[in-house]
Amino acid sequence: MGYVPVLVDDTVVVSDSFAIILKYIEENVSPGAKLPWAQYHIRKGFVALEKLLNEFSGKYATGDEIFLADIYILHPSSVMLSQGSALI
């Protein structure tokens, strides 16, 4: 713990975990399997998120005060609401 995920490829160093995940998908998931792979993992992530959110009750995701976690889940949640079943 306490380490930042980093992808090193020759002279390119990427320390953004989202970029690392995308690079992994690009290199390891076949083109025809990318959508089902993404749908599976998106669904799995939102099931886990929903389970966590059900454990809290309050005005925001983690209680009655806004925290960084509330801001962090805002974008993926809004994408899911706007895209709906196209992603799952």
Number of C-alpha atoms within 10 A of each C-alpha: 3 4 5 9 12 13 17 11 8 6 6 8 10 15 13 12 13 11 13 16 12 11 13 12 15 12 10 10 13 11 10 8 9 14 14 12 13 15 15 13 13 16 14 13 12 15 12 11 14 12 11 12 15 10 10 13 11 10 10 15 22 18 14 11 10 12 12 9 11 14 11 10 12 12 11 12 13 11 11 16 11 11 11 10 9 8 16 16
